[in-house]
Amino acid sequence: MSKIQKTIARQQEKIAEGSYYEAHQQLRVVASRYVKQSNWDAALDVLYEGALSLLRANQGGSGGDLCLYFTDTLEKGQREPTSSDRGRVLALLRAFPAEEPTRKRFLGDALAWTAKHGDYDSGDPELHHVAGSLYAEESEPYEAERHLALGTKDSPETLARLEYEWYRQDESYTAATYAARAVFPYLMNSNLRAANKAYIIFTSRLSTSNKSLGVQDASSSTSDIRIYPSLPLLNFIGLLLLAAQRGGADVFRSLTKHYAVHIKDMTAWEDALAQIGELYFGIRIPKQGNPLFDMMGSMLFGGSGGGSSSSTAATKTRARKVEAAAPPQVDLD
């Protein structure tokens, strides 16, 4: 057994005995010594094993502190996001107690590290996916949305299922509002495939869970689409996805004009549709920062959103519904 392994084993014994403070302090001292020597591998080994042991012992504060030291050491060491280091970050993230406030800072630091030294400007997609999935499991939809929108090929399914479960808490006519929350982020991120996947999963669950919902299959020589006579805005989203594959400003203008009577009440969609019009149909608009992150902060994504995990159950229940206009009194097509 190496010197580092002996040090780790000794501190893990202290943690098992309940000597959390002592173990935490000694782990910091040992790691600091290795950092001063620029022995990044040894420092990271000590910090990772120590943080993981403390988190598993439900010592979120001490474990979280070592996690922050871990990401700080990754940055100081100018480490590239190898599969090994990313794997350790993901393991630490999963080990955090949901209510531990340090987790959010650790996640932010880890994403910043992967963005600076990796291949993705927004941070590692797998890290976004795991974070979004954790927030989804914890009923924190706003935080989940932000990360799943930047995740992996598995993220659209997770996001669509989250939005559908959230929709079930609301009125039946709001289906399109929640479908848009699953679809628009991917369109804004130029990920048409993910947008289509999210739409298909959401509408499939909608049809399966609502046997009385009227559905019509429409086919042409080039495409098939399901029409929901009672949910015109859901049809709009489906046709928008279809049109995005073909492009053409006239197509977009014709589609938005046809559904204008319904879209006019969805003021939260205005910025998103303007950006989609530019991205897919060449309809130029003035630039206003990063369109994806601008939309994340808009009404469509609940403002600052999220709420802390320490919020009361009543607060979470109130946050579950999304503002949506009541259906206009017109014939629906």
Disulfide bonds with the S-S distance in Angstrom:
none
